[in-house]
Structures are given as C-alpha cells and as structure tokens.
C-alpha cells in the first residue's frame, strides 16, 4: 500500500465511518464502494489502497466494530 493510499484510507475512514452504527453487510459494502469512488475522484487507484490490505471491506468493518466515541482520532 502506498503512503498516499494509506493516508487516504485512514483519513477517509475517520471522516466517513465513525458515525456508522449497527453496520450490516450492505452498509459496509456501500461504504467500500464510496471509498473507491472518492479515491478515484482524487486520482488514487484502488491498487494504491489495496496492495497490503487483505480486504478494504474488512478494514472498514473493523473500524466500525472497534469505534469508541469520544476517543481522539
């Protein structure tokens, strides 16, 4: 994963995922598609994000499951 891809993924998750409660398979899939769409709009390829990530879907799901409101990002 490129540094640019990692930075985008972390920033995107902090801006888009933290308020998601009760995530289900559909909302996580939709968030995953939105992430790739937003990345493409900035010229960041899915390869830059996925290279060292087993699954972007699982990364987003993990961020939702382990989100603790009130903690610093």
C-alpha positions as CSV (number, residue, x, y, z in Angstrom):
1,X,0.0,0.0,0.0
2,X,1.4,3.3,-0.9
3,X,1.8,6.1,1.7
4,X,-0.7,8.1,-0.3
5,X,-3.1,5.2,-0.2
6,X,-2.7,4.6,3.5
7,X,-3.1,8.2,4.3
8,X,-6.3,8.4,2.2
9,X,-7.7,5.2,3.7
10,X,-7.2,6.4,7.3
11,X,-8.5,9.9,6.7
12,X,-11.5,8.6,4.7
13,X,-12.4,6.2,7.5
14,X,-12.2,8.9,10.1
15,X,-14.4,11.2,8.1
16,X,-16.9,8.7,6.8
17,X,-17.1,5.6,9.0
18,X,-17.0,6.6,12.6
19,X,-20.7,7.6,12.8
20,X,-21.9,4.2,11.3
21,X,-23.7,2.3,14.0
22,X,-25.1,-1.3,13.6
23,X,-23.1,-1.9,10.4
24,X,-24.5,-4.6,8.2
25,X,-23.1,-6.2,5.1
26,X,-24.9,-3.8,2.8
27,X,-23.8,-0.6,4.6
28,X,-20.2,-1.8,4.7
29,X,-20.3,-2.8,1.0
30,X,-21.7,0.7,0.2
31,X,-19.0,2.4,2.2
32,X,-16.4,0.3,0.4
33,X,-17.7,1.4,-3.0
34,X,-17.9,5.0,-1.8
35,X,-14.3,4.9,-0.6
36,X,-13.1,3.7,-4.0
37,X,-15.2,6.3,-5.8
38,X,-13.9,9.1,-3.6
39,X,-10.3,7.8,-4.2
40,X,-10.8,7.7,-8.0
41,X,-12.0,11.3,-7.9
42,X,-8.7,12.3,-6.3
43,X,-6.6,10.2,-8.7
44,X,-5.8,7.5,-6.2
45,X,-6.1,4.0,-7.7
46,X,-7.7,1.1,-5.8
47,X,-4.3,-0.7,-6.1
48,X,-2.7,2.1,-4.0
49,X,-5.2,1.4,-1.3
50,X,-5.4,-2.4,-1.5
51,X,-1.8,-3.5,-2.1
52,X,-1.1,-4.5,1.5
53,X,-4.6,-4.7,2.9
54,X,-6.1,-8.1,2.9
55,X,-9.5,-6.6,2.5
56,X,-10.6,-2.9,2.4
57,X,-14.1,-4.2,3.3
58,X,-12.7,-5.9,6.4
59,X,-10.7,-2.7,7.3
60,X,-13.9,-0.6,7.2
61,X,-15.8,-3.2,9.1
62,X,-13.1,-3.4,11.8
63,X,-13.1,0.4,12.1
64,X,-16.9,0.3,12.7
65,X,-16.7,-2.5,15.2
66,X,-13.9,-1.0,17.2
67,X,-15.0,2.6,17.1
68,X,-15.2,4.2,20.5
69,X,-16.9,7.6,20.6
70,X,-15.0,10.3,22.4
71,X,-11.5,8.9,21.8
72,X,-9.1,11.1,19.8
73,X,-8.6,10.0,16.2
